[in-house]
Amino acid sequence: MSEQSKNEWLEWIKAIVVAIALAFILRTFFFATSIVEGASMDPTLENGERVMFNKIIYYIDEPERGDIVIIERPVKSYVKRIVGQPGDTIEIRDHTLFINGKEQNQPYLNQTAIHATRDFGKVEIPEDHYFVMGDNRSISKDSRNGLGFVEESEIIGRTELVIYPFNEWGLTN
């Protein structure tokens, strides 16, 4: 093997090692993927879709109302939408969401989901906690019925885009 051929192989090996290291760093600290399980986020996200989520965003910013987030619990992770922030008062009355007494427009919901939203609350969200709901209100396990308030530390990222199936490729928020 010639010296030029050896150098070429070394350069390829270096490039591959750098690419693997970069992919590991990006996956560990910045972005990751998750698979949507179930229909609780229909029609926004569908069962089986793979989403990419931003893991670093909440180190530099706070979760906001409307964000679709990944919640990590000991048994499983959940994909839900933040509806209420710390200190907010949440109430659902006559299929309408009220936050701090003000009626909320939820353009991401279809009419079926709006009419499936049953009365709930009035509850105040504790400090460092969030109130989350699925977009498919009739079947979603969320802050109303099973998940309870979500601690800020349990929110591990914000979904950014659907990456699979390819025909669904696009932003989630």
N, CA, C and O of each residue as an XYZ file, in Angstrom:
692
protein
N       0.857     -1.176      0.000
C       0.000      0.000      0.000
C       0.899      1.234      0.000
O       1.837      1.320      0.793
N       0.622      2.165     -0.866
C       1.454      3.363     -0.968
C       1.169      4.317      0.176
O       0.141      4.213      0.845
N       2.085      5.245      0.395
C       1.955      6.256      1.449
C       0.723      7.132      1.190
O       0.012      7.489      2.129
N       0.470      7.473     -0.059
C      -0.693      8.292     -0.420
C      -1.997      7.542     -0.103
O      -2.961      8.136      0.378
N      -2.010      6.261     -0.373
C      -3.190      5.443     -0.093
C      -3.437      5.352      1.407
O      -4.586      5.417      1.847
N      -2.370      5.202      2.206
C      -2.504      5.167      3.669
C      -3.061      6.489      4.196
O      -3.943      6.492      5.055
N      -2.555      7.597      3.691
C      -3.028      8.912      4.129
C      -4.497      9.119      3.783
O      -5.259      9.699      4.556
N      -4.876      8.630      2.605
C      -6.275      8.737      2.205
C      -7.175      7.938      3.147
O      -8.234      8.426      3.542
N      -6.776      6.735      3.508
C      -7.533      5.910      4.456
C      -7.610      6.589      5.820
O      -8.669      6.587      6.448
N      -6.518      7.163      6.282
C      -6.511      7.866      7.575
C      -7.473      9.053      7.555
O      -8.184      9.290      8.531
N      -7.499      9.791      6.462
C      -8.411     10.926      6.353
C      -9.867     10.465      6.388
O     -10.698     11.106      7.032
N     -10.188      9.370      5.711
C     -11.547      8.812      5.751
C     -11.911      8.363      7.165
O     -13.016      8.631      7.638
N     -11.003      7.695      7.827
C     -11.259      7.228      9.200
C     -11.490      8.416     10.124
O     -12.406      8.386     10.946
N     -10.669      9.470     10.004
C     -10.845     10.678     10.823
C     -12.221     11.300     10.561
O     -12.928     11.673     11.497
N     -12.587     11.406      9.296
C     -13.879     12.006      8.946
C     -15.035     11.204      9.537
O     -15.999     11.780     10.042
N     -14.941      9.891      9.474
C     -15.998      9.029     10.019
C     -16.075      9.165     11.537
O     -17.169      9.249     12.094
N     -14.936      9.189     12.205
C     -14.909      9.338     13.672
C     -15.499     10.689     14.073
O     -16.287     10.757     15.017
N     -15.133     11.761     13.374
C     -15.674     13.086     13.674
C     -17.184     13.101     13.445
O     -17.919     13.667     14.255
N     -17.660     12.494     12.363
C     -19.100     12.451     12.075
C     -19.854     11.690     13.162
O     -20.919     12.126     13.599
N     -19.310     10.559     13.597
C     -19.959      9.784     14.660
C     -19.980     10.566     15.968
O     -20.993     10.581     16.666
N     -18.866     11.215     16.304
C     -18.806     12.014     17.533
C     -19.794     13.173     17.480
O     -20.484     13.455     18.459
N     -19.857     13.840     16.338
C     -20.792     14.948     16.179
C     -22.243     14.473     16.290
O     -23.064     15.123     16.936
N     -22.553     13.345     15.663
C     -23.906     12.790     15.753
C     -24.252     12.435     17.206
O     -25.369     12.686     17.660
N     -23.302     11.857     17.921
C     -23.524     11.506     19.332
C     -23.797     12.757     20.163
O     -24.720     12.771     20.977
N     -23.002     13.801     19.964
C     -23.178     15.046     20.725
C     -24.536     15.672     20.395
O     -25.262     16.079     21.302
N     -24.883     15.754     19.111
C     -26.174     16.330     18.728
C     -27.332     15.534     19.304
O     -28.286     16.119     19.817
N     -27.265     14.212     19.229
C     -28.344     13.346     19.732
C     -28.462     13.421     21.243
O     -29.570     13.407     21.778
N     -27.340     13.501     21.934
C     -27.346     13.500     23.394
C     -27.782     14.837     23.976
O     -28.535     14.871     24.949
N     -27.320     15.937     23.394
C     -27.527     17.233     24.020
C     -28.474     18.177     23.299
O     -28.982     19.113     23.915
N     -28.726     17.962     22.019
C     -29.489     18.950     21.262
C     -30.808     18.422     20.696
O     -31.864     18.996     20.964
N     -30.764     17.359     19.931
C     -31.960     16.846     19.272
C     -32.069     15.339     19.456
O     -31.063     14.635     19.552
N     -33.292     14.864     19.502
C     -33.544     13.426     19.557
C     -34.866     13.171     18.849
O     -35.556     14.107     18.444
N     -35.210     11.908     18.703
C     -36.475     11.560     18.068
C     -37.335     10.764     19.041
O     -36.842     10.150     19.987
N     -38.615     10.796     18.780
C     -39.572     10.046     19.577
C     -40.687      9.585     18.655
O     -40.988     10.240     17.657
N     -41.293      8.470     18.986
C     -42.414      7.954     18.203
C     -43.709      8.250     18.949
O     -43.827      7.971     20.143
N     -44.674      8.814     18.240
C     -45.980      9.100     18.820
C     -46.720      7.778     18.966
O     -46.895      7.041     17.995
N     -47.153      7.485     20.186
C     -47.892      6.248     20.457
C     -49.322      6.603     20.828
O     -49.561      7.318     21.801
N     -50.259      6.105     20.056
C     -51.660      6.344     20.348
C     -52.208      7.532     19.583
O     -51.502      8.176     18.807
N     -53.479      7.807     19.817
C     -54.184      8.836     19.060
C     -54.486     10.076     19.890
O     -55.328     10.881     19.493
N     -53.823     10.256     21.032
C     -54.173     11.372     21.914
C     -53.809     12.738     21.355
O     -54.309     13.748     21.850
N     -52.949     12.804     20.335
C     -52.583     14.092     19.743
C     -53.192     14.297     18.356
O     -52.867     15.269     17.675
N     -54.089     13.371     17.928
C     -54.781     13.564     16.643
C     -55.559     14.869     16.697
O     -56.090     15.184     17.762
N     -55.663     15.625     15.666
C     -55.131     15.401     14.325
C     -53.731     15.979     14.121
O     -53.151     15.808     13.049
N     -53.181     16.657     15.120
C     -51.874     17.301     14.960
C     -50.770     16.283     14.715
O     -49.990     16.419     13.772
N     -50.708     15.266     15.561
C     -49.731     14.186     15.421
C     -50.489     12.866     15.445
O     -51.407     12.678     16.244
N     -50.099     11.963     14.568
C     -50.812     10.697     14.453
C     -49.977      9.541     14.987
O     -48.749      9.609     15.039
N     -50.670      8.486     15.378
C     -50.016      7.285     15.883
C     -48.949      6.796     14.896
O     -49.208      6.666     13.699
N     -47.761      6.532     15.412
C     -46.691      5.994     14.590
C     -45.784      7.026     13.955
O     -44.736      6.674     13.413
N     -46.164      8.301     14.010
C     -45.286      9.319     13.438
C     -44.029      9.451     14.299
O     -44.085      9.334     15.523
N     -42.916      9.691     13.649
C     -41.653      9.944     14.350
C     -41.418     11.450     14.315
O     -41.428     12.073     13.254
N     -41.207     12.024     15.506
C     -40.972     13.462     15.612
C     -39.561     13.722     16.115
O     -38.996     12.938     16.877
N     -39.006     14.845     15.667
C     -37.720     15.293     16.188
C     -38.019     16.341     17.255
O     -38.832     17.241     17.047
N     -37.349     16.211     18.399
C     -37.567     17.212     19.424
C     -36.269     17.873     19.850
O     -35.192     17.279     19.811
N     -36.415     19.132     20.261
C     -35.312     19.997     20.650
C     -35.085     19.834     22.147
O     -35.945     20.199     22.949
N     -33.937     19.290     22.527
C     -33.654     19.019     23.931
C     -33.036     20.215     24.662
O     -33.087     20.274     25.890
N     -32.463     21.150     23.938
C     -31.742     22.253     24.584
C     -32.610     23.487     24.811
O     -32.252     24.347     25.617
N     -33.737     23.590     24.121
C     -34.546     24.797     24.149
C     -34.939     25.220     25.570
O     -34.944     26.412     25.879
N     -35.263     24.263     26.425
C     -35.740     24.643     27.750
C     -34.617     24.867     28.758
O     -34.881     25.150     29.927
N     -33.375     24.742     28.318
C     -32.255     25.198     29.142
C     -32.071     26.697     28.977
O     -31.533     27.364     29.860
N     -32.523     27.232     27.834
C     -32.341     28.659     27.571
C     -33.664     29.433     27.571
O     -33.659     30.663     27.522
N     -34.780     28.729     27.624
C     -36.090     29.368     27.590
C     -37.074     28.535     28.399
O     -36.793     27.382     28.726
N     -38.216     29.109     28.721
C     -39.259     28.418     29.479
C     -40.275     27.797     28.525
O     -40.507     28.336     27.443
N     -40.883     26.676     28.904
C     -41.981     26.139     28.091
C     -43.113     27.163     28.009
O     -43.409     27.859     28.981
N     -43.734     27.240     26.846
C     -44.805     28.209     26.633
C     -46.110     27.510     26.281
O     -46.120     26.389     25.774
N     -47.201     28.195     26.558
C     -48.521     27.689     26.207
C     -48.552     27.424     24.706
O     -48.146     28.269     23.908
N     -49.040     26.242     24.332
C     -49.123     25.869     22.927
C     -47.988     24.975     22.463
O     -48.114     24.317     21.430
N     -46.880     24.933     23.199
C     -45.768     24.058     22.824
C     -46.194     22.599     22.907
O     -46.887     22.203     23.845
N     -45.788     21.812     21.943
C     -45.973     20.361     22.012
C     -44.680     19.806     22.567
O     -43.615     19.969     21.972
N     -44.778     19.140     23.725
C     -43.587     18.746     24.465
C     -43.510     17.234     24.668
O     -44.500     16.512     24.554
N     -42.308     16.792     24.968
C     -42.062     15.406     25.351
C     -41.921     15.406     26.871
O     -41.101     16.135     27.429
N     -42.725     14.583     27.526
C     -42.721     14.474     28.988
C     -42.164     13.109     29.337
O     -42.672     12.084     28.882
N     -41.119     13.100     30.145
C     -40.483     11.836     30.515
C     -40.931     11.435     31.914
O     -40.676     12.136     32.894
N     -41.593     10.311     31.980
C     -42.019      9.720     33.239
C     -41.284      8.393     33.391
O     -40.775      7.864     32.403
N     -41.214      7.836     34.612
C     -40.442      6.593     34.803
C     -40.880      5.430     33.907
O     -40.030      4.678     33.430
N     -42.151      5.270     33.673
C     -42.621      4.118     32.906
C     -42.619      4.385     31.403
O     -42.265      3.500     30.624
N     -43.010      5.598     30.979
C     -43.045      5.915     29.552
C     -42.999      7.412     29.348
O     -43.159      8.191     30.288
N     -42.779      7.801     28.105
C     -42.788      9.215     27.738
C     -44.108      9.550     27.058
O     -44.750      8.683     26.466
N     -44.504     10.806     27.149
C     -45.754     11.275     26.568
C     -45.495     12.482     25.680
O     -44.575     13.261     25.928
N     -46.306     12.630     24.653
C     -46.288     13.812     23.800
C     -47.604     14.536     24.060
O     -48.678     13.987     23.814
N     -47.519     15.767     24.556
C     -48.721     16.538     24.899
C     -48.492     18.012     24.582
O     -47.369     18.439     24.316
N     -49.577     18.776     24.616
C     -49.518     20.217     24.384
C     -49.628     20.947     25.728
O     -50.484     20.618     26.549
N     -48.766     21.930     25.944
C     -48.869     22.751     27.155
C     -50.067     23.675     26.994
O     -50.170     24.427     26.025
N     -50.970     23.600     27.967
C     -52.162     24.430     27.961
C     -52.057     25.512     29.025
O     -52.482     26.647     28.808
N     -51.485     25.158     30.183
C     -51.378     26.120     31.268
C     -49.990     26.164     31.858
O     -49.287     25.156     31.913
N     -49.604     27.353     32.301
C     -48.287     27.587     32.879
C     -48.393     27.811     34.391
O     -49.493     27.987     34.916
N     -47.255     27.804     35.089
C     -47.292     28.005     36.540
C     -48.068     29.269     36.926
O     -47.860     30.342     36.361
N     -48.964     29.112     37.901
C     -49.758     30.229     38.395
C     -51.069     30.446     37.659
O     -51.929     31.178     38.149
N     -51.247     29.827     36.490
C     -52.504     29.957     35.749
C     -53.626     29.219     36.469
O     -53.388     28.257     37.199
N     -54.843     29.682     36.252
C     -56.033     28.967     36.698
C     -56.723     28.416     35.449
O     -57.037     29.155     34.515
N     -56.951     27.098     35.456
C     -57.537     26.397     34.312
C     -58.968     25.991     34.649
O     -59.251     25.495     35.739
N     -59.855     26.210     33.694
C     -61.225     25.738     33.828
C     -61.744     25.402     32.431
O     -61.494     26.130     31.471
N     -62.468     24.289     32.336
C     -63.150     23.940     31.088
C     -64.634     23.882     31.414
O     -65.076     23.117     32.271
N     -65.385     24.709     30.709
C     -66.816     24.815     30.958
C     -67.538     24.889     29.617
O     -67.181     25.698     28.761
N     -68.548     24.049     29.436
C     -69.328     24.033     28.187
C     -68.415     23.889     26.960
O     -68.567     24.615     25.977
N     -67.469     22.948     27.027
C     -66.543     22.637     25.930
C     -65.571     23.769     25.609
O     -64.948     23.767     24.548
N     -65.438     24.732     26.513
C     -64.580     25.889     26.266
C     -63.503     25.968     27.340
O     -63.784     25.830     28.531
N     -62.267     26.191     26.901
C     -61.137     26.327     27.815
C     -61.008     27.781     28.243
O     -60.987     28.697     27.421
N     -60.920     27.963     29.573
C     -60.685     29.286     30.140
C     -59.366     29.250     30.898
O     -59.129     28.354     31.709
N     -58.522     30.217     30.633
C     -57.267     30.368     31.373
C     -57.313     31.729     32.035
O     -57.436     32.757     31.370
N     -57.211     31.720     33.371
C     -57.304     32.946     34.163
C     -58.583     33.719     33.831
O     -58.590     34.949     33.785
N     -59.673     32.961     33.601
C     -60.976     33.557     33.353
C     -61.216     34.000     31.922
O     -62.310     34.468     31.605
N     -60.210     33.866     31.034
C     -60.364     34.313     29.652
C     -60.544     33.117     28.721
O     -59.784     32.150     28.763
N     -61.579     33.215     27.877
C     -61.834     32.158     26.898
C     -60.650     32.055     25.940
O     -60.117     33.067     25.484
N     -60.241     30.808     25.638
C     -59.067     30.570     24.789
C     -59.470     30.072     23.408
O     -60.340     29.211     23.273
N     -58.833     30.620     22.394
C     -58.971     30.132     21.029
C     -57.945     29.015     20.855
O     -56.769     29.208     21.162
N     -58.367     27.866     20.374
C     -57.479     26.727     20.168
C     -57.560     26.292     18.708
O     -58.235     25.312     18.392
N     -56.884     27.005     17.825
C     -57.024     26.743     16.386
C     -56.507     25.366     15.953
O     -56.824     24.915     14.852
N     -55.733     24.704     16.782
C     -55.191     23.383     16.471
C     -56.203     22.279     16.718
O     -55.943     21.129     16.362
N     -57.345     22.584     17.315
C     -58.375     21.577     17.580
C     -59.441     21.601     16.486
O     -59.792     22.657     15.959
N     -59.944     20.411     16.160
C     -61.095     20.375     15.259
C     -62.372     20.395     16.105
O     -62.312     20.281     17.329
N     -63.515     20.539     15.454
C     -64.785     20.652     16.174
C     -65.096     19.409     17.009
O     -65.679     19.515     18.088
N     -64.711     18.243     16.517
C     -64.945     17.006     17.278
C     -64.207     17.058     18.605
O     -64.772     16.704     19.641
N     -62.939     17.498     18.589
C     -62.143     17.584     19.816
C     -62.714     18.623     20.770
O     -62.758     18.404     21.981
N     -63.146     19.744     20.230
C     -63.724     20.794     21.083
C     -64.966     20.259     21.793
O     -65.126     20.464     22.996
N     -65.842     19.580     21.064
C     -67.085     19.072     21.663
C     -66.843     17.869     22.570
O     -67.710     17.514     23.368
N     -65.679     17.241     22.458
C     -65.351     16.112     23.339
C     -64.703     16.572     24.638
O     -64.459     15.764     25.535
N     -64.425     17.865     24.739
C     -63.778     18.401     25.944
C     -64.825     18.578     27.032
O     -65.700     19.440     26.946
N     -64.715     17.740     28.060
C     -65.682     17.782     29.162
C     -65.289     18.834     30.197
O     -64.138     19.270     30.246
N     -66.252     19.236     31.018
C     -66.001     20.223     32.061
C     -64.907     19.738     33.012
O     -64.808     18.554     33.331
N     -64.098     20.690     33.447
C     -62.999     20.385     34.353
C     -62.653     21.650     35.128
O     -62.751     22.768     34.622
N     -62.236     21.425     36.399
C     -61.628     22.527     37.166
C     -62.663     23.365     37.838
O     -63.863     23.090     37.849
N     -62.184     24.277     38.327
C     -61.204     25.328     38.311
C     -60.023     24.898     39.180
O     -60.188     24.601     40.363
N     -58.833     24.868     38.583
C     -57.633     24.494     39.322
C     -56.526     25.504     39.038
O     -56.410     26.041     37.936
N     -55.719     25.743     40.068
C     -54.555     26.621     39.909
C     -53.309     25.758     39.774
O     -53.104     24.818     40.542
N     -52.491     26.084     38.803
C     -51.279     25.311     38.528
C     -50.182     25.766     39.488
O     -49.881     26.957     39.573
N     -49.579     24.806     40.217
C     -48.517     25.167     41.161
C     -47.253     25.681     40.464
O     -47.064     25.494     39.262
N     -46.412     26.319     41.237
C     -45.123     26.801     40.742
C     -44.300     25.629     40.193
O     -44.343     24.528     40.741
N     -43.561     25.867     39.123
C     -42.702     24.866     38.468
C     -43.483     23.681     37.893
O     -42.914     22.607     37.696
N     -44.763     23.861     37.627
C     -45.590     22.807     37.044
C     -46.362     23.349     35.844
O     -46.540     24.557     35.691
N     -46.808     22.434     35.006
C     -47.555     22.788     33.797
C     -48.778     21.893     33.684
O     -48.820     20.792     34.231
N     -49.772     22.397     32.960
C     -50.995     21.656     32.682
C     -50.952     21.305     31.212
O     -50.857     22.188     30.359
N     -51.023     20.009     30.909
C     -50.919     19.547     29.523
C     -52.171     18.782     29.126
O     -52.831     18.161     29.959
N     -52.487     18.840     27.827
C     -53.608     18.075     27.294
C     -53.242     17.584     25.898
O     -52.436     18.199     25.200
N     -53.845     16.474     25.508
C     -53.729     16.002     24.136
C     -54.736     16.736     23.280
O     -55.741     17.239     23.782
N     -54.468     16.798     21.982
C     -55.394     17.477     21.074
C     -56.651     16.659     20.808
O     -57.670     17.209     20.388
N     -56.590     15.353     21.049
C     -57.762     14.483     20.913
C     -58.356     14.335     22.315
O     -58.111     13.345     23.004
N     -59.126     15.317     22.715
C     -59.551     15.470     24.106
C     -60.365     14.308     24.656
O     -60.362     14.085     25.866
N     -61.060     13.564     23.806
C     -61.939     12.503     24.310
C     -61.165     11.291     24.812
O     -61.679     10.554     25.653
N     -59.949     11.061     24.327
C     -59.214      9.858     24.737
C     -57.860     10.150     25.375
O     -57.150      9.218     25.752
N     -57.491     11.401     25.503
C     -56.158     11.747     25.975
C     -55.989     11.551     27.477
O     -56.790     12.027     28.281
N     -54.918     10.831     27.834
C     -54.491     10.772     29.232
C     -53.599     11.994     29.420
O     -52.522     12.084     28.832
N     -54.059     12.936     30.249
C     -53.328     14.187     30.394
C     -53.499     14.747     31.798
O     -53.820     13.994     32.717
N     -53.298     16.021     31.987
C     -53.357     16.625     33.323
C     -54.734     16.532     33.958
O     -54.862     16.677     35.174
N     -55.756     16.295     33.165
C     -57.113     16.180     33.707
C     -57.376     14.820     34.312
O     -58.221     14.695     35.198
N     -56.657     13.775     33.845
C     -57.084     12.421     34.203
C     -55.952     11.395     34.186
O     -56.015     10.434     33.420
N     -54.970     11.566     34.970
C     -53.944     10.523     35.036
C     -52.529     11.053     35.126
O     -51.726     10.546     35.909
N     -52.215     12.056     34.342
C     -50.856     12.613     34.418
C     -50.714     13.636     35.530
O     -49.638     13.788     36.109
N     -51.792     14.332     35.825
C     -51.702     15.401     36.815
C     -50.848     16.541     36.293
O     -50.537     16.609     35.104
N     -50.474     17.437     37.198
C     -49.598     18.532     36.807
C     -48.231     17.946     36.453
O     -47.782     16.983     37.075
N     -47.583     18.525     35.465
C     -46.286     18.046     34.995
C     -45.202     18.983     35.527
O     -45.256     20.196     35.323
N     -44.220     18.401     36.211
C     -43.104     19.204     36.717
C     -42.242     19.679     35.552
O     -42.081     18.975     34.555
N     -41.698     20.864     35.691
C     -40.844     21.406     34.634
C     -39.680     20.470     34.320
O     -39.276     20.353     33.163
N     -39.141     19.807     35.331
C     -38.006     18.900     35.123
C     -38.384     17.667     34.302
O     -37.500     17.005     33.758
N     -39.673     17.343     34.200
C     -40.123     16.194     33.413
C     -40.257     16.518     31.931
O     -40.379     15.614     31.104
N     -40.237     17.791     31.596
C     -40.344     18.213     30.199
C     -38.941     18.192     29.614
O     -38.093     19.007     29.976
N     -38.703     17.244     28.699
C     -37.333     17.062     28.192
C     -37.118     17.659     26.809
O     -35.999     17.619     26.297
N     -38.145     18.205     26.198
C     -37.947     18.839     24.904
C     -39.240     19.284     24.260
O     -40.334     18.919     24.689
N     -39.085     20.082     23.222
C     -40.219     20.577     22.437
C     -40.146     19.947     21.054
O     -39.094     19.955     20.416
N     -41.264     19.403     20.597
C     -41.260     18.818     19.256
C     -41.114     19.933     18.235
O     -41.695     21.011     18.359
N     -40.315     19.628     17.222
C     -40.049     20.627     16.193
C     -40.636     20.230     14.853
O     -41.216     21.060     14.153
N     -40.486     18.937     14.488
C     -41.008     18.527     13.197
C     -41.238     17.029     13.129
O     -40.618     16.237     13.838
N     -42.156     16.679     12.243
C     -42.425     15.273     11.948
C     -41.402     14.860     10.896
O     -41.271     15.519      9.865
N     -40.673     13.768     11.154
C     -39.666     13.335     10.192
C     -40.039     12.032      9.491
O     -39.414     11.662      8.497
N     -41.064     11.331     10.007
C     -41.524     10.102      9.364
C     -42.971      9.874      9.742
O     -43.316     10.086     10.905
N     -43.814      9.467      8.866
C     -43.572      9.122      7.469
C     -43.244     10.371      6.647
O     -43.630     11.484      7.005
N     -42.535     10.170      5.552
C     -42.020     11.273      4.761
C     -43.122     12.158      4.188
O     -42.911     13.358      4.009
N     -44.284     11.595      3.900
C     -45.367     12.411      3.354
C     -45.976     13.345      4.412
O     -46.767     14.224      4.072
N     -45.618     13.162      5.682
C     -46.097     14.019      6.770
C     -45.022     15.007      7.240
O     -45.231     15.750      8.198
N     -43.869     15.007      6.554
C     -42.727     15.831      6.943
C     -43.187     17.278      7.126
O     -43.838     17.834      6.241
N     -42.851     17.898      8.274
C     -43.191     19.299      8.466
C     -43.136     19.697      9.927
O     -42.981     18.848     10.805
N     -43.263     20.983     10.185
C     -43.225     21.541     11.529
C     -44.447     21.118     12.319
O     -45.524     20.919     11.758
N     -44.270     20.979     13.654
C     -45.390     20.533     14.493
C     -46.105     21.686     15.183
O     -47.293     21.556     15.480
N     -45.462     22.777     15.447
C     -46.112     23.867     16.197
C     -46.707     24.891     15.292
O     -47.288     25.869     15.763
